Amino acid sequence: LLSIYIFNLHPRPWGGGGEQASSIAMLRFAAGLCVVAGLVQHLARSSVCASLPGAETVPSMTGMLAGWAGGDTFLQLFRELRAARPELCDMPAALNGTAAAEALEAPDCTRLNLALAALVTVGSTLLITLLKPFTQSVECGSGRVVDWLEDWVESIWQLV
């Protein structure tokens, strides 16, 4: 809802207008959302807010927000890639040069989609493996403010 109604990254449902934003704009939104959601997550885990009803659900909700924003970004990147390079998609060989090939709205992009999904999965696995130490302990000094900032950075890394 944030990405549709406030940031106008997606067309509004049911003919409400608007255009699909570029993958770069969506990446900026996802990065900014991770920073803000990390702050919300950090505050929900703090001693002040932890006793409030529903505070225990905030980390999973912020994680879902960040996940959907990242997923939407990659989905839009896939769309842009298919639009820019239609030759990467396969036209069924049996249809080449036939009237049926001209009637098809778009060539079959199943192999490209699988390859891109595998690439994103492997990249995400490597990113998670590399960032895991930062989600557990970030130490930049001591002091109340520094410790608070370190915990906030840990929350951001957990969302990434």
C-alpha atoms as one frame of an Amber mdcrd trajectory, in Angstrom:
protein
   0.000   0.000   0.000   2.875   2.356   0.725   4.438   1.695  -2.651   1.127
   2.175  -4.488  -0.639   5.042  -2.758   2.177   7.090  -1.223   5.216   6.529
  -3.444   3.296   5.763  -6.695   5.606   2.908  -7.683   2.804   0.714  -9.042
  -0.404   1.417 -10.958  -3.416   1.729  -8.699  -5.662  -1.316  -8.733  -9.044
  -1.390 -10.458  -8.229   1.233 -13.061  -7.056   3.918 -10.658  -4.271   5.041
 -12.981  -0.558   5.468 -12.523   2.459   3.838 -14.095   4.866   1.143 -13.074
   8.076   2.674 -11.691  11.507   1.643 -12.929  13.519  -1.006 -11.136  15.975
   1.708 -10.011  13.177   3.678  -8.317  11.938   0.491  -6.697  15.464  -0.349
  -5.509  15.728   3.085  -3.885  12.384   2.482  -2.188  13.492  -0.961  -0.954
  16.760   0.437   0.429  15.001   3.310   2.182  12.376   0.928   3.503  15.103
  -1.277   5.013  16.527   1.717   6.893  13.123   2.843   8.213  11.909  -0.707
   8.907  15.185  -1.428  10.691  14.519   1.551  12.939  10.953   0.393  13.632
  12.198  -3.123  14.316  14.910  -1.815  16.626  12.433   0.349  18.523   9.999
  -2.561  18.878  12.735  -4.664  20.461  13.826  -1.900  22.835  12.959  -2.080
  26.507  10.509   0.807  26.120   8.328  -0.805  23.430   8.909  -4.530  23.984
   6.136  -4.727  26.582   3.520  -3.172  24.283   0.889  -5.526  22.861   1.845
  -6.757  19.407   5.474  -5.625  19.619   6.669  -9.197  19.105   5.088  -9.269
  15.620   6.919  -6.160  14.379  10.179  -7.909  13.327   8.353 -10.432  11.146
   6.133  -7.704   9.648   9.112  -5.486   8.797  10.861  -8.509   7.328   7.873
  -9.151   5.080   7.800  -5.500   4.003  11.471  -5.599   3.059  11.047  -8.939
   1.295   8.109  -7.755  -0.796   9.927  -4.553  -1.745  13.016  -6.507  -2.804
  10.928  -9.062  -4.693   9.018  -6.333  -6.531  12.321  -4.727  -7.495  13.655
  -7.923  -9.065  10.326  -8.638 -10.762  10.391  -5.203 -12.391  14.023  -5.747
 -13.389  12.980  -9.003 -15.085  10.184  -7.185 -16.943  12.567  -4.461 -18.100
  15.107  -7.027 -19.267  12.482  -8.946 -21.252  11.192  -5.718 -22.836  14.665
  -4.456 -23.718  15.984  -7.786 -25.034  13.065  -9.853 -26.411  15.527 -12.076
 -28.270  16.475 -13.626 -24.905  13.080 -15.289 -24.789  12.391 -18.403 -26.833
   9.866 -18.655 -29.609   8.728 -22.271 -29.912  10.657 -23.677 -32.881   7.554
 -25.275 -34.351   5.921 -21.854 -34.641   8.786 -19.931 -36.262   7.602 -18.191
 -39.396   3.970 -19.225 -38.968   0.818 -17.176 -38.499   0.553 -18.619 -34.996
   3.900 -17.047 -34.093   2.615 -13.638 -35.136  -0.566 -14.148 -33.115   1.356
 -14.797 -29.911   1.466 -11.733 -27.697   4.909 -12.545 -26.340   7.469 -15.298
 -26.781   7.929 -17.899 -24.064  10.297 -16.544 -21.391  10.190 -19.552 -19.080
  13.880 -20.425 -19.476  14.933 -16.808 -18.984  12.717 -16.519 -15.899  14.213
 -19.710 -14.447  17.760 -18.532 -15.155  17.131 -15.127 -13.563  15.394 -16.678
 -10.548  18.338 -19.067 -10.073  20.766 -16.152 -10.344  18.858 -14.127  -7.741
  18.644 -17.173  -5.452  22.392 -17.845  -5.639  23.156 -14.130  -5.188  20.826
 -13.927  -2.187  22.439 -17.000  -0.648  25.891 -15.471  -0.993  24.673 -12.134
   0.377  23.047 -13.795   3.388  26.207 -15.814   4.068  28.432 -12.744   3.831
  26.161 -10.455   5.881  25.292 -12.902   8.671  28.189 -11.787  10.934  26.971
  -8.175  10.686  23.485  -9.154  11.873  24.815 -10.605  15.082  27.379  -8.153
  16.337  28.376  -4.738  15.053  30.921  -3.082  17.325  32.081   0.467  16.613
  32.796   1.654  20.106  31.065   2.059  23.420  28.549   4.404  24.878  24.796
   4.571  25.011  24.290   6.318  21.649  26.897   4.198  19.852  25.389   0.982
  21.201  21.925   2.132  20.099  23.213   2.917  16.586  25.022  -0.434  16.423
  21.788  -2.248  17.274  19.949  -0.236  14.603  22.564  -1.187  11.987  22.210
  -4.843  13.024  18.442  -4.566  12.488  18.996  -3.083   9.013  21.419  -5.871
   8.056  18.900  -8.454   9.247  16.366  -7.036   6.789  18.813  -6.960   3.903
